[in-house]
């Protein structure tokens, strides 16, 4: 009988995740005391925690309790997985993947977005590619947007890959992390924002007349290239926006589509700002 092959994680998808984490090994913290110190004092710095199977029950209970308290993703893995994740450093049965960026409170972002050159917040719905997010952040920062919103779960890890693509802008642009994106969009609408979402196959093409009707402050939700924005998030948006294709084409990735939509918001806001400046100027006597 042929021996059944298995991965320590239980399936190939999770095993692939470990390989990706290893590429970001400079963001892996290992050892009981170092991890516990961050877990107790700065839990928001931890993106994912890995705990060895069969570890001391008392210590494990404390660790898992803190993970639950702070909504930290965690996985129980085999010793060999931890060895590979930590490049064979003595991990003492525990390791944590740390975030590269700090986050601002979402409410603070809503309050301060008015001060940005372009009062537009971009939210990502289940966008998982760090390179695309980094490229989008680079464009957002250059165009003066107010900030980025990412879900706590099912979103790209903002580590070395995203940082390289962002070319230094990832650490400069305000980024907020939220647990429930749909509720966050709803809160933005209640706070005076107009929420839009990108619908790549929709009928509301972003032509000149649509562009002129864009309202500020605004929040724009971008979804993944495969699935788009989820229905539950769409329900809290005021309007859908689509990019008019002049040739038959499947889709654009989030960084490409985001750049096109950002340019439209930028142009609309610039024209409006110029008109307001002209209206407030006092004619010379």
C-alpha positions as CSV (number, residue, x, y, z in Angstrom):
1,X,0.0,0.0,0.0
2,X,1.4,3.4,-1.0
3,X,2.2,5.7,1.8
4,X,-0.1,8.7,1.9
5,X,1.7,12.0,1.5
6,X,0.7,14.9,3.7
7,X,1.9,18.4,4.6
8,X,2.4,19.4,8.3
9,X,-0.2,22.1,7.7
10,X,-2.8,19.7,6.4
11,X,-3.0,20.9,2.8
12,X,-0.9,22.2,0.0
13,X,-2.4,25.7,0.1
14,X,-1.3,26.2,3.7
15,X,2.1,24.7,2.9
16,X,2.5,27.3,0.1
17,X,1.7,30.0,2.6
18,X,4.7,28.9,4.7
19,X,7.0,29.2,1.7
20,X,5.7,32.8,1.1
21,X,6.3,33.6,4.8
22,X,9.9,32.4,4.5
23,X,10.6,34.9,1.8
24,X,9.7,37.5,4.4
25,X,11.8,35.9,7.1
26,X,13.1,39.3,8.3
27,X,9.5,39.8,9.6
28,X,9.4,36.5,11.5
29,X,9.9,36.8,15.3
30,X,10.7,33.5,17.1
31,X,11.2,32.4,20.7
32,X,8.7,32.3,23.6
33,X,9.8,35.5,25.5
34,X,10.2,37.8,22.5
35,X,6.8,36.7,21.0
36,X,5.0,36.9,24.3
37,X,6.3,40.4,24.9
38,X,4.9,41.7,21.6
39,X,1.7,39.7,22.1
40,X,1.1,41.3,25.5
41,X,2.3,44.8,24.9
42,X,1.9,45.5,21.1
43,X,-0.5,42.8,19.8
44,X,-1.4,45.0,16.8
45,X,2.1,44.4,15.4
46,X,1.4,40.6,14.9
47,X,-0.1,39.6,11.6
48,X,-0.1,35.8,12.2
49,X,1.1,33.5,15.0
50,X,2.4,30.0,14.6
51,X,2.3,27.5,17.6
52,X,3.9,24.1,17.7
53,X,1.6,21.1,18.3
54,X,1.9,19.5,21.7
55,X,3.5,22.6,23.3
56,X,3.2,23.1,27.1
57,X,-0.6,23.2,27.7
58,X,-0.5,26.0,30.3
59,X,1.6,28.3,28.0
60,X,-0.4,27.4,24.9
61,X,-3.7,28.2,26.7
62,X,-2.4,31.7,27.6
63,X,-1.1,32.3,24.0
64,X,-4.4,31.2,22.4
65,X,-6.4,33.3,24.9
66,X,-4.4,36.4,23.9
67,X,-4.8,35.6,20.2
68,X,-8.6,35.4,20.7
69,X,-8.7,38.6,22.8
70,X,-6.9,40.6,20.1
71,X,-8.3,38.8,17.0
72,X,-4.9,37.6,15.9
73,X,-4.8,34.9,13.3
74,X,-3.0,31.8,14.6
75,X,-2.2,28.3,13.4
76,X,-1.0,25.1,15.2
77,X,1.8,23.5,13.1
78,X,4.4,20.8,13.2
79,X,7.9,21.3,14.5
80,X,9.4,20.9,11.0
81,X,7.2,23.7,9.7
82,X,8.5,26.1,12.4
83,X,12.1,25.1,11.6
84,X,11.6,26.0,8.0
85,X,9.7,29.2,8.8
86,X,12.5,30.3,11.2
87,X,15.4,29.1,9.1
88,X,16.3,26.5,11.7
89,X,16.7,29.2,14.4
90,X,15.7,27.9,17.9
91,X,12.1,28.9,17.9
92,X,11.0,27.3,21.2
93,X,7.7,26.2,19.6
94,X,6.4,29.6,18.7
95,X,6.9,32.2,16.0
96,X,5.0,35.3,14.9
97,X,4.9,37.1,11.5
98,X,5.1,40.8,12.2
99,X,3.5,43.6,10.2
100,X,5.7,46.0,8.3
101,X,3.5,49.0,8.6
102,X,1.7,50.7,11.5
103,X,-2.0,51.5,11.3
104,X,-4.1,54.5,12.2
105,X,-7.6,54.2,13.7
106,X,-10.3,54.1,11.0
107,X,-12.3,56.9,12.7
108,X,-9.2,59.1,12.7
109,X,-8.7,58.5,8.9
110,X,-12.4,59.6,8.3
111,X,-11.8,62.7,10.4
112,X,-8.6,63.8,8.7
113,X,-9.2,62.9,5.1
114,X,-10.6,66.4,4.4
115,X,-7.0,67.7,4.9
116,X,-5.5,65.6,2.1
117,X,-4.8,67.2,-1.3
118,X,-7.3,64.6,-2.7
119,X,-10.0,63.9,-0.1
120,X,-10.5,60.3,-1.2
121,X,-10.0,57.1,0.8
122,X,-9.5,53.8,-1.0
123,X,-10.7,50.5,0.5
124,X,-9.6,47.1,-0.7
125,X,-12.0,44.1,-0.6
126,X,-10.1,40.8,-0.4
127,X,-7.2,41.9,-2.5
128,X,-4.4,39.4,-1.8
129,X,-1.5,40.3,-4.0
130,X,1.1,42.3,-2.0
131,X,2.8,43.6,-5.2
132,X,-0.4,45.0,-6.6
133,X,-1.3,46.7,-3.3
134,X,2.2,48.2,-3.1
135,X,2.0,49.6,-6.7
136,X,-1.5,51.0,-5.9
137,X,-0.2,52.7,-2.7
138,X,2.6,54.3,-4.7
139,X,0.1,55.9,-7.1
140,X,-2.2,56.9,-4.2
141,X,0.5,58.7,-2.3
142,X,1.7,60.5,-5.4
143,X,-1.8,61.7,-6.2
144,X,-2.5,63.0,-2.7
145,X,-5.2,60.6,-1.6
146,X,-6.1,60.5,2.1
147,X,-5.4,56.9,2.9
148,X,-6.0,53.2,2.5
149,X,-8.4,50.8,4.3
150,X,-7.7,47.1,4.4
151,X,-9.7,44.3,6.1
152,X,-8.0,42.5,9.0
153,X,-8.6,39.1,7.4
154,X,-8.4,37.9,3.8
155,X,-6.1,40.8,2.6
156,X,-2.5,41.0,1.3
157,X,0.3,40.9,3.8
158,X,1.9,44.4,3.8
159,X,5.5,43.1,4.2
160,X,8.6,43.2,2.1
161,X,6.8,42.4,-1.2
162,X,4.4,45.3,-0.8
163,X,7.1,47.6,0.5
164,X,9.3,47.0,-2.6
165,X,6.5,47.8,-5.0
166,X,5.5,50.9,-3.0
167,X,9.0,52.4,-3.3
168,X,8.9,54.0,0.2
169,X,5.3,55.2,0.1
170,X,3.9,52.4,2.2
171,X,5.3,53.9,5.3
172,X,4.0,57.4,4.5
173,X,0.4,56.8,3.4
174,X,-2.1,56.5,6.3
175,X,-3.5,53.0,6.5
176,X,-6.4,51.7,8.6
177,X,-7.3,48.1,9.3
178,X,-10.9,47.2,9.9
179,X,-12.6,44.0,11.0
180,X,-15.8,44.4,9.0
181,X,-15.4,46.3,5.7
182,X,-19.1,46.5,5.0
183,X,-19.8,48.3,8.3
184,X,-16.8,50.6,7.7
185,X,-18.2,51.7,4.3
186,X,-21.6,52.3,6.0
187,X,-19.9,54.4,8.7
188,X,-18.2,56.4,6.0
189,X,-21.5,57.2,4.3
190,X,-23.0,58.2,7.7
191,X,-20.0,60.5,8.2
192,X,-20.7,62.5,5.0
193,X,-18.7,60.5,2.5
194,X,-20.0,59.2,-0.9
195,X,-19.0,55.6,-1.2
196,X,-18.3,54.2,-4.7
197,X,-17.2,50.7,-5.8
198,X,-15.4,49.6,-8.9
199,X,-17.5,47.3,-11.2
200,X,-15.4,46.3,-14.1
201,X,-18.3,44.9,-16.1
202,X,-20.9,47.5,-15.0
203,X,-22.8,49.9,-17.2
204,X,-21.9,53.2,-15.3
205,X,-18.8,54.0,-17.4
206,X,-16.6,56.7,-16.0
207,X,-17.0,59.2,-18.9
208,X,-16.8,62.9,-18.6
209,X,-20.4,63.4,-17.4
210,X,-19.9,60.7,-14.7
211,X,-16.6,62.2,-13.7
212,X,-18.1,65.7,-13.3
213,X,-20.7,64.2,-10.9
214,X,-18.2,62.7,-8.5
215,X,-18.7,64.0,-4.9
216,X,-16.2,64.6,-2.2
217,X,-15.1,63.5,0.4
218,X,-15.3,60.1,-1.2
219,X,-14.5,56.4,-0.5
220,X,-13.7,54.1,-3.3
221,X,-13.8,50.3,-2.9
222,X,-11.7,48.1,-5.1
223,X,-12.1,44.3,-5.3
224,X,-10.0,41.5,-6.5
225,X,-9.5,40.9,-10.2
226,X,-11.3,37.6,-10.0
227,X,-14.3,38.3,-7.7
228,X,-14.6,42.1,-7.6
229,X,-16.3,43.7,-4.7
230,X,-18.6,41.5,-2.5
231,X,-22.3,42.1,-2.6
232,X,-22.4,42.8,1.2
233,X,-20.0,45.7,0.7
234,X,-21.7,46.9,-2.5
235,X,-25.0,47.3,-0.6
236,X,-23.5,50.1,1.5
237,X,-22.1,52.1,-1.5
238,X,-24.0,54.8,-3.3
239,X,-22.7,54.2,-6.8
240,X,-20.8,51.8,-9.1
241,X,-18.1,53.0,-11.4
242,X,-16.6,51.1,-14.4
243,X,-13.8,51.8,-16.8
244,X,-14.9,52.0,-20.5
245,X,-12.9,49.6,-22.6
246,X,-12.5,50.5,-26.2
247,X,-11.3,47.0,-27.1
248,X,-12.6,43.7,-25.9
249,X,-10.5,42.7,-22.9
250,X,-11.0,40.6,-19.8
251,X,-10.0,42.8,-16.9
252,X,-7.3,45.0,-15.2
253,X,-5.6,44.1,-12.0
254,X,-6.3,46.3,-8.9
255,X,-3.3,48.5,-9.3
256,X,-4.1,49.2,-13.0
257,X,-7.8,49.8,-12.5
258,X,-7.1,51.8,-9.3
259,X,-4.8,54.1,-11.2
260,X,-7.3,54.8,-13.9
261,X,-10.1,55.5,-11.4
262,X,-7.8,57.7,-9.2
263,X,-6.9,59.8,-12.2
264,X,-10.7,60.5,-12.7
265,X,-11.2,61.5,-9.1
266,X,-8.1,63.7,-9.3
267,X,-9.3,65.5,-12.4
268,X,-12.8,66.0,-11.0
269,X,-11.5,67.4,-7.7
270,X,-8.9,69.6,-9.5
271,X,-11.6,71.2,-11.7
272,X,-13.9,71.7,-8.8
273,X,-11.2,73.3,-6.7
274,X,-10.2,75.6,-9.6
275,X,-13.9,76.7,-10.0
276,X,-14.2,77.4,-6.3
277,X,-11.0,79.5,-6.3
278,X,-12.3,81.6,-9.2
279,X,-15.6,82.2,-7.5
280,X,-13.9,83.4,-4.3
281,X,-11.5,85.8,-6.1
282,X,-12.4,89.5,-5.7
283,X,-12.3,91.4,-9.0
284,X,-9.7,94.2,-9.1
285,X,-11.1,97.7,-9.0
